[in-house]
């Protein structure tokens, strides 16, 4: 009987800890969606094709590449070209760092090693979610994108891509930004699609 009691206490403790951790991660936080603009922005980038859970390896390789030319910080973002219901092996993601803030010499080195992409100013839906640790990259989209989808469906609006803004790699980041352009032609991102061919 005592053994069952201890098992019961352990299970309850784990559940309470799990709920507390979920709350700490922002799981119970309400996501507020606002009308925002994003850009203009110019980025240098690399591509990742495949499941999102494997994107970390692509990022590590990208970071080694930009560090190899003397860049010490990346104001990072990612552009997701396909809807989440796409077959995992066909998902296309673009990992980028903003050129803004780099010296002319650094830009020259970057442009000799990476492809660059210019994003015009775009209007759309924006939101943010607290960043606590690497698990936030997985939890945040499950909270934000359903809210975006509710609005897109209600307004019969169309989006072309999803953009996530992570911030500086050498600075303390406290939130992940999300943006979905509305009424922006897919043609704007054509060169990114061509980078996968």
N, C-alpha and C positions, 0 to 999 in steps of 0.2 A: 504493500500500500504506500509506504514511504517513497519507494522508487517511482511510482506513478505520480505522486505528489511533486517530486523534484522534476520529473519530465514535464508536468503541466506548468510548473513555475518557469522552467527554462523556455518553453514554447511561448508563454505569455510575455516573458522578458524580451525574447527575440522579436515578437510582433511589435511591442512598444518601441524598441530600439529602431526597428524598421520604419515605423510611422514617424518617429522623431527625425530620423535621417532624411526621409522623404520631405518632411517639412523644412528641414535645414537646406535642402537642395532647391527649395522653392516650389515643390510639387503642389502645394495648396494655394499658391499665389495666383491671383486672377491676372490674366494677360489683357493689357489694354492696347487696342489697335488704334492708330491715329493715321490721319492723312498727312503724308510727308513727301518731301522731295529728296532725291539722292543724286549726287554728282554736281557738276562734271568731275570725273576722276579718270586718271590714267594709271594703268597698272602694268607690271611685268608679271608673267605667269608661267605656270606649268599645267599640264593636264593630268587627270586621273580618270581611268575608265574601270568601272567595276563597282562592287558593293561599297557602300559608304563606310562600313566598319573597317575597311582596309585602307582608308584614306590617310591614316597616320604615317604609313610607310612612304607614301608619295610626298607628304609634307616634309618628312625627314630628309629625303633626297633633295627636294627643292631648297630646303634651308642650307644644306651643305653646299649647294651650287651658288646661292647668293652670298654665303659667307666666304666662299673661295675667291670672290672678287672684292672683298674688303667691306661688304655691307654688314653692319652689326645689329641692325634692327629692321623689322618688317612690320609695317602698318597693314595688317593682313585682312583678307576677305576671301570668300569663296562664292563662285557663281555656279548654281546647279541648273543644268540645261534640260533635265528630264524630270517628269513627274515621278513620285515615289513608287507608283505601281508598275514602272518599267522593270523588265527583267534585270535582276541585280548585275549581271555581267555586261549589260548594255548601258548602265547608268554613266553619264558623262558629267564630270565636275572640273571646274577650273579653279586652281589655287593661285591667288595673286597677292602682290604687295604693291602698295601705292608708290608711284614715283615722286609724289609731292614731298618736299623736304630734303631730297637728295641733292648733292652738289652737282654741278655740270659734269665734273670728271666721273662721279659715280654713275650718273645717267648714261654717260658714254660707254662705260664698262658694262652696264646692264644691257643696253641696247645691242651690244656686240655679242651677248651671250643668250639673251632671252627674247621671246616675242613680246610685244607690248599691245595693249588694247585700250582704246579710249571710249569711255562711257559718257554720253551727253547727260545733261540734267534731265531727270525723269520724275514724274509724279506717280505716287502709288500708296501702298499700305505699309506702315512701319510699326514695329513693336520691339521691345527688348525683354531680356530674361536674365536673371542674376547668374553670374558665373561663380561657381564654388570650386570646382575641380574638373578633371577631364570628363567625368560622367555628365556634366552639364551639356556637353556637346550632343549627347544622346537624349537627355530628358527635355531640353529646351524645344527642339523641333516638335516633339509630341504635344507640347502645350500651345505653341504659337501657330503652327500651320492649320490646325483645325479651326482656329479663330479667323484666320485669313480666308479659309475656304467658305466659312459661313457667309462672310460679306460678299465674296466673289459670286457665290450662288444667288444670294438675295438680290444682288444688283445686276445679275447676268453680265458681269464684267469678265474680261479675259486678261490673263497675265502671260508673260513670255518666259520668264525665268524666276528663280528665287536667289536672293543675295543674302549672305550672312556676313556680318562685319565683326571681326574678332579683336581688332586693335593692335597695339604695339607688342611685339614679341619680347621685348626687354623691359616692359613696364607692367605694373600690377594692373590686371584687367578685372573689373567687377561686374561686367555685363556683356552679353552677346546681343548684337543688333540684328534685326531681320527686316528685309525690305522686299516687296514684290511690286514691280512696276505694273501700272494699269494703263491699258491703251497704248502701249509701246510696241511697235512692230518687232517681230522676231528677226527681221532683217538687220536690226541694230547689232545682233549677236552672231551674225552669219560667219564672221571670220573666226570666232571661237569654235563654231561647229566644224569649220573647215580644218581646224587644227587637229581634229581627230581622224582625218582621212589619210 
